[in-house]
Structure formats: structure tokens, C-alpha cells
Amino acid sequence: MALQQITSNDITSVANTIITGQITSTQLDVISANGSGAIIVPVGNTAQRPTVTTAGAIRFNTTLGSLESANGTAWANVGSGAASSGGGVSWQPVQNTSFIAVAGSGYGVNTAIANVTVTLPASPTVGQQIQIVDYARTFSSNNLIVFPNGNRIQGNTANLIISTNGQSAAFVYYDANQGWLPYSSGFALGPYFVNYLIVAGGGGSGGPSGGGAGAGGVLSGAAISVTPGTQYSVTVGSGGAIGSAGLNSSIFGFNGIGGGRGGDVNNNNSGAGGSGGGGGRTSTVATPGNSGTVGQGNPGGAGNTTSPYPSGGGGGAGASGGTPGTGASASGAGGIGVTNSISGSSVYYAGGGGGSGDGSTNTAGAGGTGGGGAGGFAIAGSAGSSNTGGGGGSGGGGGAAGGSGVVIISYTGPVRGTGGIISSSGGQTIHTFTSSGTYIA
């Protein structure tokens, strides 16, 4: 049926008639006069919106592909123009590559090949909506990255990473303070809690006939609140070289102290650290072990001046380094480390290094359980194990380096963050950092 319009003199009254030109605004077009008819409202793009937003005004926005109405101060989406769409948005073709989202639209996103970044509108208005679904259930292998484009997502200016298969999210723009807010989602967008383990690098032992090195300091904690999209710097300390302290490890503002160096045969004192270094072998001066850091480790054992001149073991996170008695034939063992189950199984970390064996009767000290290097007799001591924070062992043939540290984060449920080596155990997601990096919550 042809469209019917009101024309000049079609509507009359006793006093007045509508003459040509008297109705100057856009007229209503009626498709049909019966119950199956429809009214055609004004049509135009976003740039053509009236500058005066009279409350109750309604139009079809061709930019958004949907109806919108004015509340007296702004325009807001009120429905979809697509016959098969629902939820007040117009569903678009599946997106396989990064794209700029249009307000009032819904998107199935396929990340089967690579990460996809969706850029939100640069100048959103209150009430505008965006919906996103995981088309191929691949957000875990390749993430969806939501870029706020100069605005905010839940008050945060950082990107939002969606990284669990099957996740979906619907956002509505509210204001400049909070920006885009989730009003329906297949996952939690707000802050969540994580557990952490920080192990610093172990110290390096003294040179030939030196003391065992101290283990790296250990810190652990639970229920640390993190905000999605926020980047948290992770530092993993390396083990100290021979005669040097280990380096610190850190995350969330918590700092694990590197292990202290072992003392040497030249009477150089051992070093303090997360756990302290053991004293070296000497025939003239008793070299004491050095102190550990309260709450992170223990002191090293002392060497002594009585033949066969045994040296002290490095301190561990769970116990002090061994101190040989007068005339003892064995140097001090490294202090034992501590266990932690954040990785899904009980693991020892931060054992101290064993003291040096030397002379005809003196035997070397054992390394502390938790990556501590064993002492040697006519050979060099053993290095601390990598990513345990174990102290290096000393030997008659030379010292050894400490083991590097590690930082581990865990939380309940599926993958939410990025960074480190990701695994799962017992309903926990685990991020293991064996080198420095960034955790994005």
C-alpha cells in the first residue's frame, strides 16, 4: 500500500484548516490505517540528532541501527532495528579481527586465530549499550581485550581482559566517573581476591673453604584484592654470584629480601639477607653467621677456629644454618626451607647452602631442603636450585651461585588474569613467574 500523508486542506474544522506550509516539522507516515499498520518516525544518523532534546522525542538512528528517545537532556537507545535481534541491541556479523564497537550493537567475537581488541566508542552517551559473546569459545586460548578508548570501565582506565571460554558481557555507559558498567555478564567483572607467594633469590656462597649462603626471603599471603584490567609489576630476583647476595623479589608492594652471601676463608664476613650467610673456615678468627630478616628467614651458622676448621651453613626460611661444634669433623648444613602448596602440591622453598669441606678430615655440609646447594670437599660447592631461592653451597674447590627466586599467584575459578606460566589445580588458577614480568588482573 502506498504511504498516506496529511496534505493541505485534508483536516478541517469550523474555524481553521491546515494550509500548505503550516506543518513544517517531519510528518508521520502511516503504512496502514488498520490494526496491522505502523508509524514511520523520523530517520537520521547520530550527527543529525536535533540539538534540543525535548523529552519524549523519538527517532530511528541509522548509525546505531536502533530506535532512540530523548529524556530532556540526552538521547538513549530504546530498542533494535534488526528484526531478529533482542535485548535492545542490533546483533552484528561475527568479528574475527580487532574492531571499533558501535553503541547499541551486539557482537559475537571469534578469537580462534589471535587475540581480538574491541575498541569502545570514543564519545558515548548515557544509556548506550554494547554486548559481547564468545562465538567460538576460545577466549582462554586467545583473549578478548576491551579498550575503553579514553573512557573508563567500572571506573578503571586500563584495558579489560576477558580470558575464559564462553564468557559474555553486556555494558551500559553511565557517566565519566564510572564509564561503562556491566549490567549482565557471564563472569564477574569486579575486584577479586588472590593468594601470593614471593621467594627472593638465594645468596652466593663464599669462595674456597667458605660458608654456605643464605636462602632468599619468603613471604606469602591471601585475600589480596586486585582490580580487573590493572597491571601489577612482578620482580623475580636472580641468585647471587659467588660472594654476592641474592636479589629481591616483589609483587603487590611486598618485597622478599635476597639471601645473604656466605663468608670466605679470608675472614670476610658473611652477609645478612632474607636468610643470613654462614661463616667461613678460618684458623685465626671465628667468623660468625649473619642475620636473617624477621618473618622471611633465619641466620647463618658460624665457622670456628678449631681444627679441622669447619664452616657454617647458610640460613634457610625454616631454620638457622648449621653451626659445627669445636673440633667438629663436618661443616654446618644449610637451614631447611619452608613448604607452600600454592602451586597445587606441597613444595619446599628457600633452603640454605651447605658449608665447605676442607682438609683431611672435614666433610662438607648438606644443602638445606628447599633448593639449598650442598657443600663440597675438594670440589666446588653446588649452586642453589633455580626458582627455589636456595642458597649456594661452598666447597674446598670453590663457591657456587644462589638459586633464582619465584613469584606465584593463585585464585579460585577459571582464568581471569594474564602473565606467567598459567596452570590449574583443585579449582585454583595458578600464575607462576620464573622471571620478572607483569600480571594483568
N, C-alpha and C positions, 0 to 999 in steps of 0.2 A: 504494500500500500504506500502511496506517495505521502510524504510528510505534509502535515497540515499546519499552517501558520496563521496567526492573527494578522489580518490586513486592515487597511484603512476602512472605517465605517462598518466593520464586522460586528463590533459591540456598540450598542446604542442605548441611551436612556432618555428620559424626558428632557433632561437639561443638557446633556453632553453627548458627544460622540468622540471616539478615538480617531484622531485625524493622522494623516501621514506625518511621521517625524516626532509625534508626541512620545512614543516609546523609543528611547534611544539606547538602552542597555541591551545586552544579549537576550534574545527572546527564547522562550521554551518551545522546543519542538516535540510534538506528540506523535508517536509512531502509530498509535491506535486509540480509538476512543472507548473500546470495550475493556473488560477486566484483564485482558492479556496484554494491554498496552504498556508503554514505558515513556518516561520523560527523558529527553536528552538535555543534560546540563552543559554549561559552558566547558569547553575543552581547550587546554593550552599547556605549555611546558612550565617548569619551575620559574624561569625568568619572566614569564608573562603573568605571574600572580598579581592580583590587584594589590596596590600598596596600602590601601585601607582595608584591614581585615575585619569587616563587620561580622559580629557574632552570628552564627547560623548560616553564613555563606557556604556554598558547596560547589565544587568543580571537579573535573577529571584531569589529573596531572599526567601528561604524556611522558614526562621524564621518569616519573616513578611507576607509571603504569597502573595507577590506582586512584580511587576517589580520595578527596581530602576536604576537610571542613575547617572553618575559622572559628576560634573561640573568643575573638575580640582582640587578641594580641599576637596570635601566631596560627600558622596552618599546621594541621596534623593529619596523618594518614588514617582513614576510616574504613578501608576495605581494598580489595584487589580487583583489578580489571580483567584478570585471567579467568576464563570460565572454569578451569579445573583446579584453581588454587584455593587455599584456605588459610585461616588464621590471620587474615588481614595483610598478607604479603603476596606478591606475584612471584611464583617459582620460575627460576631461570634455567637455561641449559646447564648441564654438568660442567664444572670448571676443572681443568687439568693442569693449568699453569696459574701463576700469580695474576691477580686481577684487582680492580677497584670496585668495591661494592656500591650499589645504588640503594638508597634508603627505600624501604617498602618492598624489598626483594628477599627471596629465599634462595639458597644455593646448596646444591649437592656438590661436594668437593672431593675429587679423586686424587689422592696423593700416592698412588701405586708406584709412580716413577720417581718422584722427588718431592721435597718439601714444597708447600704452596703458601704464599703470603697473600692474605686478603687485606687490602687497604680500606679502612672505613672512610666514609665521606668526610671531606675537609671542613665543611660548614654545615653541620647537622642542626636541626631544629627540634624542639621538644616534641616527644611523641613518635619520632621516626624510629623505624624498626629494621633489624637485619636478622635473618635466621640462617643457620649453617648446620649441615648434617654431613656425616662421614659416609660418602657414597659407596666406597669400596671397602670400608672397614680396614683402613690402612694408616690411620693417624699415628699408630705406635711406631711403625717402621719408618714412615716419613711424616713429619709433623705438619699440622696446620698452624701457621703463625698469623696472629691477628695484630695488625699495625694500627694504632689509634690515630695516626696521621695528624699529630699536633693537638689532639684532644686527650681524653682520659678514658680508661676502662676501670670502673669501680674506684675512681679517684687516683689511679696509677697511670703514669705516662709511659711505662715500659710496655713492650710487646707482650701479648698473652700467647702462651704456647699450649696448644691442645694436642695431647700426645697419647691418648688412649683410644684403641679401636672402638668404633661405634658411638663415640661421644657426639653430642649435638648441643647447640646453644642458640638461644634467642635473646637478642639485646634490644633495649629501647633507650634512646637518648633522652637524658633528663635535664642536665644543666652543665655549666662549665666546671663546677666543682667536682662532681662525680662522673660526669660524662656518660658513657654507655653502661647501662646496668642490666644484668641478666634477669629476666622475668620468667624464664622457663629453660631448664637445661638438663642434659643427660649426665652431668657431673658437677661437682662443687667448684665454684669459681673463687670463693673467698679464701682467706688465710687458712693454712693448715699447719699441723704440728709435725716436726721431725725430731729424730734422735741423732746424736752425732758421736763419733769417736775421733780424737785427734792424737796422733803419735808423732813426736818430733824425731829428727834424725839422730842416730846414735853417735857418740864421740869416737874419735880415732885413738888407738892405744899409743903408749909411749914407744920409743924405739927399742932396740935390742935390750932385753932384760928389764923392760918397763912394766908398769902396772896396766891392768885391764881398764878399758874405757867405760864410762858411764852410759847407760841407756838413755834414749830420748824420753822426755817427759810425756806423760799420758794424761789426757783429760777426756771425760765422757759426760754426756748429759742427755736429758729427754725433754720433750714437750717444748721445743723452741718453735715459736710461731714464725712462719715465713709467708710472704705475700706473693701470689702468682704473678709471674712476669718480672719479678725483681731479680737482679743479678747479684750473686754473692761470690766474692773472690775467695778462692781456695789456694792456700800455700802449703806445699808438701816439702818439708825440709830434707835436704840431702844429708848423707852420713859424712862425718868429719874425716878429713885425710889424716894420716899418721901424725900424731901430736896436735891435732886440732879438734875443737868442739864441733858437735853436730849442729845443724841449722834448725831454726824453729819451724813449726807447722801451725797453721791457723785457719779458722773459719768463724763466721758469726761474731767476730770480735774476741774470740777466745784464742789464747796463744800458748801452745805447747813449747817448752824450752828444750833446746838441743842438749844432748848428753855431753858431760864434761870429758876432757881428754885425759888419758892415762899419764901418770908420771913416768919419767925415764931414769936411766941409770946415772945420769949426770946431775942428779939432785934437783932437777926442775920439778916444781910442784905439779901435782895433778890439778885438773880443773873442776870447778863447780859447774852444775848444769841441771837438766831435768833430773838426772841421777848423776852423782859425782864420780870422778875417775879414781882408780886405785893408785896407791903409792908404788913407786918403782923400787927395784933391787938396789941396795947400796951397802957398802961396808963401813961407811963413816957417819952418815946422818940418817936417822929414821925419817922416812918420807910419809907423811900421813895421807890418808884418803881425803877427798874433798867432799863438800856438802851437796846434797840434792835439793830440789825445790819442793817445799811443803805442798802436799796434795798431788804431786806429779811423780816423785821418785825418791830414792834413798841415797845415802852417802856411800862412797867407795871405801874399800878396806885399806889399811896402812901396810906398807912394807916394813921390814925390820933390818937391823944391822948385825944380826947373829947368823953365822954360817949355818946353812948354805944360802943365806940372804934371800929368802923368798919375797915376792912382791904381792901387792894387794889386788883383789879382784874389783872390777867396776861395779858400781851400784846398779840395781835393777828397779823397775817400777814396783815390784812386790817385796823386795828385801834388800838389805845392805850388801855390799860386796864383801867377799870373804877376807878375813884378816888372819894370816898364819901366826901361829904361836912361836915363842922363842925356840930356835933350833928346829923349826918345822921343816920337813922334807918336801912339802908341797906348797906351791903358791896358792893364793886365795882364788876361789871360784867366783865367777860373776854372780851377782844377785839375781834371783829369779824374777821373771816378769809377772804380768797380771793377765787374767783371762777376760775376754769380752766376746759376746755372742751376737753382736750387731750384724755380722756378715751371714748369719743363719746357722753357724756352728761355733762351738767354743774354741777360741784361738788364743794362744799366748802371744803377748807383745812385750817389747822393751826389756829383754834380759841383758844383764851386764856382761862385759868381756872378761875372760879369764886372765890371770896374771901369768908372767913369763916363767918358764922353767929354765934353769941355767946351772952350770957347774956339774959336778959328777953325780950328785945325789938329789938335787932339787927337781921335782916334777912340776909340770905346768898345771894351772888351774883350769877347770872346766868352764865352758861358757854357760851363762845363765839361761834357763829355759825361756824362750821368747826371742830367739834370734841372736843371742849373745855369742860372739866368736870365742872359740877355745884358745887358750894359750898354747905355745909351742915350746919344745925343749931346744934342740939345736936348729930348729927351723923357725920361720916367721909364724906369728900367730894367725888365726883365721879372722876374716872380716865378718862384721855383723851381717845378718841376713837382710836382703832388700825388703823394704816395705814392712819391717817389723820394728824399726828403731833400735835394734840390738847394738850394743857397744862392741868395738873391735877388741880382739884378744891380742896379747903381746907374746913374743917368743924370743928365745936366745938368738934367733936369726933375723929378728926384726919385728916391727909392729904391723898393724893392719887397720884398715879404714872401718868406720862405723857403717851400719846399715841405714838406708833411707827410711823416712817415715811414711805415714799413710794417713788419709782423712776419709772417713766413711760416714755416709748419711743414710738413714732409713726412715720409712714412713709406712703406715698401713694403707693397703689398697693398691690399685693399678698405678702405672707410671704417670706421674704428674710433672716431673721436672726433667731437665736435661743436664748432662755433664757427667764425666767419669765413666766408669765401666758399670753398666746397668744390669742387675740380676734380680731375682726374686726368690724368697724362701718363706714358707709358713705364713703367707698372706702379707708379707712385707716386701716393698720395693727397696732395693739397695743400690746406692751410687758409691762406687769405690774409686777414689782418686789416688793413683800411684804417682802422679806428678801434678804440679800446680795447674790450675785451670779456673773455670767459672761454673758455678751451679746456678741455673736459671729455674726458679721455683715454678 
